[in-house]
């Protein structure tokens, strides 16, 4: 794949099922007692994302622009000849593989992919392993609004929050 020419790796007409479930439960309770107005409560939220991509399990190589490793290259403002374009990097790689050159040599000539991505599948090769991500966050709070005088209210709030990092 040539990075400057294409965005995304999906084949036309490919279906990528995505399942997203979001849950939220929250409660706030108010209680007035004398000069105090108490509030307390909590919230818990969960998001589950499950994606299944059934193509690209052989992987995608991306070829980006890079500086020309040739030490004799002298940059010219007119044509920027010391930059290897993605198509030239791909051609250098293909020619090096066809000639049986070691990969280190191909890279030294300015070839080689700049990125490789792969979607994994099961050992049998028929079932694609879906990517599942969960995010959970929860919080509790306690607040007291105390009416010290008719024109002065002192508020104190205590809050706990927890965010679970992404899980696979």
C-alpha positions as CSV (number, residue, x, y, z in Angstrom):
1,X,0.0,0.0,0.0
2,X,1.3,3.4,-0.9
3,X,0.7,5.8,2.0
4,X,0.2,8.9,0.0
5,X,-2.3,7.4,-2.4
6,X,-4.6,5.3,-0.3
7,X,-6.5,5.8,3.0
8,X,-7.6,2.6,4.7
9,X,-7.2,-1.1,3.6
10,X,-10.8,-2.2,3.1
11,X,-11.8,-3.9,-0.1
12,X,-14.8,-2.4,-1.8
13,X,-18.0,-4.1,-0.5
14,X,-16.3,-5.6,2.6
15,X,-18.5,-5.8,5.7
16,X,-16.9,-5.2,9.1
17,X,-19.4,-5.9,11.9
18,X,-19.0,-3.7,14.9
19,X,-21.0,-4.2,18.1
20,X,-21.1,-1.5,20.7
21,X,-22.9,-1.7,24.0
22,X,-23.1,1.2,26.4
23,X,-24.4,0.9,29.9
24,X,-24.9,3.6,32.6
25,X,-26.4,3.6,36.0
26,X,-26.5,6.7,38.3
27,X,-28.3,7.8,41.4
28,X,-28.3,11.0,43.3
29,X,-30.0,11.4,46.7
30,X,-30.8,14.7,48.4
31,X,-31.4,15.0,52.2
32,X,-32.1,18.3,54.1
33,X,-31.3,18.3,57.8
34,X,-31.4,21.6,59.7
35,X,-28.9,24.0,58.1
36,X,-27.4,21.2,56.0
37,X,-28.3,20.1,52.5
38,X,-26.7,16.7,51.8
39,X,-26.3,15.2,48.4
40,X,-24.7,11.8,47.8
41,X,-24.7,9.4,44.9
42,X,-22.7,7.6,42.3
43,X,-22.4,6.5,38.7
44,X,-21.0,3.5,36.8
45,X,-20.6,3.4,33.1
46,X,-19.4,0.7,30.8
47,X,-18.7,0.6,27.1
48,X,-17.9,-2.6,25.2
49,X,-16.7,-2.4,21.6
50,X,-16.3,-5.6,19.5
51,X,-15.0,-5.4,16.0
52,X,-14.5,-8.2,13.5
53,X,-12.5,-7.7,10.3
54,X,-12.4,-10.7,8.0
55,X,-10.0,-9.4,5.4
56,X,-6.3,-8.4,5.5
57,X,-5.3,-11.4,7.5
58,X,-2.2,-11.7,5.4
59,X,-1.1,-8.2,6.4
60,X,-0.5,-4.9,4.7
61,X,2.9,-3.4,4.0
62,X,3.0,0.4,3.8
63,X,5.7,2.3,1.9
64,X,6.2,5.9,3.0
65,X,8.6,8.7,1.8
66,X,12.1,8.6,3.2
67,X,15.4,10.3,2.7
68,X,17.7,8.9,0.1
69,X,20.6,7.0,1.8
70,X,23.0,7.7,-1.0
71,X,25.8,9.8,0.5
72,X,26.5,11.4,-2.9
73,X,23.0,12.8,-3.1
74,X,23.0,16.6,-3.1
75,X,19.6,18.2,-2.3
76,X,18.4,20.5,-5.0
77,X,15.6,23.0,-4.2
78,X,14.2,22.6,-7.7
79,X,13.4,18.9,-7.6
80,X,14.0,17.5,-4.1
81,X,16.0,14.6,-5.5
82,X,17.1,13.3,-2.1
83,X,13.7,12.0,-1.1
84,X,12.6,8.5,-2.1
85,X,8.9,8.4,-2.9
86,X,6.7,5.5,-1.7
87,X,6.5,4.0,-5.2
88,X,10.3,4.1,-5.6
89,X,10.7,2.5,-2.2
90,X,8.3,-0.3,-3.2
91,X,10.2,-0.8,-6.5
92,X,13.6,-1.0,-4.7
93,X,12.1,-3.6,-2.4
94,X,10.7,-5.7,-5.2
95,X,13.9,-5.6,-7.2
96,X,16.0,-6.4,-4.2
97,X,13.8,-9.5,-3.3
98,X,13.9,-10.6,-6.9
99,X,17.7,-10.4,-6.9
100,X,17.9,-12.4,-3.7
101,X,19.5,-9.6,-1.7
102,X,19.4,-9.7,2.1
103,X,16.9,-7.4,3.7
104,X,19.6,-5.3,5.4
105,X,21.0,-4.5,1.9
106,X,17.5,-3.6,0.6
107,X,17.0,-1.2,3.5
108,X,20.5,0.3,2.9
109,X,19.4,1.0,-0.6
110,X,16.3,2.9,0.6
111,X,13.8,0.0,0.2
112,X,11.7,-1.9,2.8
113,X,8.3,-1.2,4.2
114,X,7.8,1.6,6.7
115,X,4.9,-0.1,8.4
116,X,3.2,-3.5,8.6
117,X,-0.2,-4.3,10.0
118,X,-2.0,-7.6,10.3
119,X,-5.4,-8.8,11.4
120,X,-5.0,-12.2,13.2
121,X,-7.0,-15.3,12.7
122,X,-7.4,-18.6,14.5
123,X,-5.0,-21.5,13.8
124,X,-7.6,-23.2,11.6
125,X,-7.7,-20.1,9.3
126,X,-11.5,-19.9,9.2
127,X,-12.5,-17.9,12.2
128,X,-11.3,-14.4,12.6
129,X,-10.6,-13.4,16.2
130,X,-12.6,-10.3,17.0
131,X,-11.0,-7.3,18.8
132,X,-12.9,-6.5,22.0
133,X,-12.3,-3.4,24.1
134,X,-14.0,-2.6,27.4
135,X,-13.9,0.7,29.3
136,X,-15.5,1.1,32.7
137,X,-15.6,4.1,34.9
138,X,-17.3,4.6,38.3
139,X,-17.6,7.4,40.8
140,X,-19.1,8.2,44.2
141,X,-19.7,11.6,45.8
142,X,-20.8,13.2,49.0
143,X,-21.6,16.9,49.3
144,X,-22.7,19.1,52.2
145,X,-24.1,22.6,51.7
146,X,-24.1,24.3,55.1
147,X,-26.1,27.5,55.5
148,X,-23.7,29.3,58.0
149,X,-25.8,32.5,57.8
150,X,-28.7,33.5,55.6
151,X,-26.3,35.1,53.1
152,X,-23.4,32.6,53.5
153,X,-23.3,29.0,52.4
154,X,-20.3,26.8,52.8
155,X,-20.0,23.8,50.4
156,X,-17.9,20.8,50.9
157,X,-17.7,18.0,48.3
158,X,-15.8,14.7,48.4
159,X,-15.6,12.7,45.2
160,X,-14.0,9.4,44.2
161,X,-13.5,8.5,40.6
162,X,-12.0,5.4,39.0
163,X,-11.4,4.7,35.4
164,X,-10.4,1.3,34.3
165,X,-8.0,1.4,31.5
166,X,-8.7,-0.2,28.2
167,X,-8.9,-4.0,28.3
168,X,-8.8,-6.5,25.5
